[in-house]
Amino acid sequence: MNDAKIAQATSAMLSKIGIKVDLKTMPKAQYWPEFDKCAADMMMIGWHPDTEDSANFSEFLTMTRDEATGKGQYNCGGYSNPELDKLVIGTNAETDLKKRSATLKQVEATLYNEAAFVPLHWQDPSWAAKSNVEIGPIINGMNFPYFGDLVVK
């Protein structure tokens, strides 16, 4: 939503603190091949896991980049924490939801504390539900509901 305007505003704000940005905006069809190559120092991305699993965020965006497995495929900043990688991989086999949730929260806290990425713009989705709609526990620090888990009574 309004990607070019957001990029222009971000560029203008960064210039006020002495960071020169050579801004290049393009249609999405041209953008994604460039993003796949991590072609720039700063790039804009929105992410929603296609698996509806919050571990997906870490698997693709913050795990150590590994071309053989595809882990960290979009980790264009080069962040690497092998211990965190092990935790994320471990959650894929964890069946105890409380343990899994605690581990994923630990992963997100570490990513935050280590500044694995610096979000300059965050579109916080607003959501609400009628009283007859239930949603399972939200296990990500972004408070993003997974609509695949909705139950209508």
C-alpha positions, -999 to 999 in steps of 0.1 A, spaced: 0 0 0 15 33 -11 49 17 -14 65 45 -35 51 72 -12 64 54 19 98 50 3 99 87 -7 90 97 29 115 74 44 142 87 21 134 123 30 135 115 67 168 97 64 183 127 46 175 149 76 199 128 97 227 128 70 219 95 53 218 99 15 195 75 -2 196 69 -40 159 60 -42 148 36 -69 112 26 -71 98 2 -96 67 -19 -103 63 -50 -83 69 -73 -113 104 -58 -116 110 -54 -79 107 -91 -68 136 -104 -90 157 -75 -75 146 -84 -40 155 -121 -46 190 -110 -54 192 -87 -23 202 -61 -49 201 -30 -25 213 -20 9 177 -12 20 146 -28 6 109 -27 15 90 -59 22 57 -70 37 55 -105 50 27 -129 58 36 -165 62 20 -187 35 21 -215 61 2 -195 87 30 -203 111 50 -176 128 83 -196 125 81 -189 88 91 -153 93 124 -163 109 130 -192 85 130 -169 55 139 -134 68 163 -138 98 179 -173 97 214 -175 85 213 -175 47 218 -210 33 212 -215 -5 212 -253 -2 182 -253 22 165 -220 13 167 -209 50 173 -172 53 165 -168 16 154 -132 21 179 -123 49 194 -95 28 210 -79 58 233 -109 64 222 -113 101 235 -147 114 230 -164 148 235 -201 145 220 -207 180 188 -189 170 187 -209 138 187 -241 159 159 -228 180 137 -220 150 144 -254 134 135 -271 167 101 -254 167 92 -273 136 92 -306 155 78 -293 188 43 -305 195 39 -289 229 22 -256 220 33 -239 252 69 -248 247 68 -239 210 52 -206 218 78 -198 245 106 -207 221 92 -185 193 88 -156 217 124 -161 228 135 -161 191 116 -128 185 130 -112 217 165 -121 206 159 -107 171 147 -75 187 175 -73 212 202 -80 185 185 -56 160 185 -83 134 166 -59 112 155 -23 117 119 -17 107 116 19 95 79 15 86 55 -8 102 19 -12 90 1 -25 120 -30 -43 109 -62 -35 127 -86 -63 133 -118 -71 152 -143 -99 154 -179 -104 163 -186 -121 196 -193 -154 178 -159 -155 162 -130 -171 181 -93 -171 171 -66 -194 186 -37 -181 206 -15 -155 187 21 -167 191 40 -140 174 52 -107 189 36 -88 160 1 -95 173 -9 -107 139 -39 -131 138 -39 -161 116 -73 -161 99 -69 -198 91 -75 -204 128 -108 -185 130 -137 -205 144 -173 -192 139 -198 -204 165 
